[in-house]
Amino acid sequence: MMMKSKGKRVFGSKSKLDLPAVFFLCFCFFLAGLFGSMIISQDASGVRSRRWFLESVEEENDSMPHGETGESRVDTIPFQVLSWRPRALYFPNFATAEQCQSIIEMARSKLKPSNLALRKGETADSTKGDRTSSGTFIGASEDTSGSLDFVERKIARVTMIPKSFGEAFNILRYEIGQRYVSHYDAFNPAEYGPQKSQRIASFLLYLSDVQEGGETMFPMENGSDVGVGFDYRSCMGLKVKPRQGDGLLFYSVFPNGTIDRTSIHGSCPVIKGEKWVATKWIRDEDQED
Ligand SMILES: O=C(O)CCC(=O)C(=O)O
């Protein structure tokens, strides 16, 4: 009875249930529904944002007490294994477009025709046309913008080879038709004579896109039998298309120090556009000693 009369009093009384009050109540219900659905939808997307938040926190929490030369943060540097033969990794967005552009501008006025380390019996004439790019060597300390220093440090972190084991950057420009025929970066003492140290890995930072051609090629990737008639001038095998800011790392020697024959590589001729690349050769001995 009480309930009924109460109900009547609320909904039945003319003074309490006039039209504005009904509208007001409807409006309140509408608002409550609206907020309710917003909270539910926020919760659905919140699953993702909360997970993202947790992951980033976890990453921070994942860090360990580090040694004197270590780092406090857990880092994420994306990479793709391009091949195990040779061991080759691709690093998208290794450097920014601005950093690449500033390296290009620094090198542009210093370019000279690229040269080659000659094997026993070779001459400048016999190797003419093998490497037709122009280039210059620039050490990270010469770059006041700090771009080369940033790249050099990052290379040291992904290879875990101290930066002092690297040669100065060789900044190269390939114009239309220019190329670098297939070759090894490691020096075979039988062909080049005794060496003070060996090039064990190479890191290429692509400073520009190339409209067509200009791929870095590995003609013997996975040990492909290129046969006796192998033309070291032809563009074949695994081809890596340059993309501004991306990096390519490959090892020229096996862990035991012997040369990996599948690391033979070169640059296909540029067909359209221009190719800029910064090469860092990494040795097995400290270059500052
Ligand atoms: O330009 C390229 O893609 C390859 C460069 C290269 O082979 C080298 O610098 O040793």
The ligand as a MOL file (V3000), in Angstrom:
LIG
                    3D

  0  0  0     0  0            999 V3000
M  V30 BEGIN CTAB
M  V30 COUNTS 10 9 0 0 0
M  V30 BEGIN ATOM
M  V30 1 O 76.1770 0.8960 -52.0630 0
M  V30 2 C 75.8810 -0.2350 -51.7170 0
M  V30 3 O 74.7290 -0.6430 -51.6610 0
M  V30 4 C 76.9840 -1.1890 -51.3690 0
M  V30 5 C 78.2010 -0.4710 -50.9030 0
M  V30 6 C 79.3120 -1.4200 -50.7090 0
M  V30 7 O 79.2920 -2.5120 -51.1560 0
M  V30 8 C 80.4610 -1.0310 -49.9370 0
M  V30 9 O 80.5700 0.1660 -49.6140 0
M  V30 10 O 81.2830 -1.9110 -49.6390 0
M  V30 END ATOM
M  V30 BEGIN BOND
M  V30 1 2 1 2
M  V30 2 1 2 3
M  V30 3 1 2 4
M  V30 4 1 4 5
M  V30 5 1 5 6
M  V30 6 2 6 7
M  V30 7 1 6 8
M  V30 8 2 8 9
M  V30 9 1 8 10
M  V30 END BOND
M  V30 END CTAB
M  END
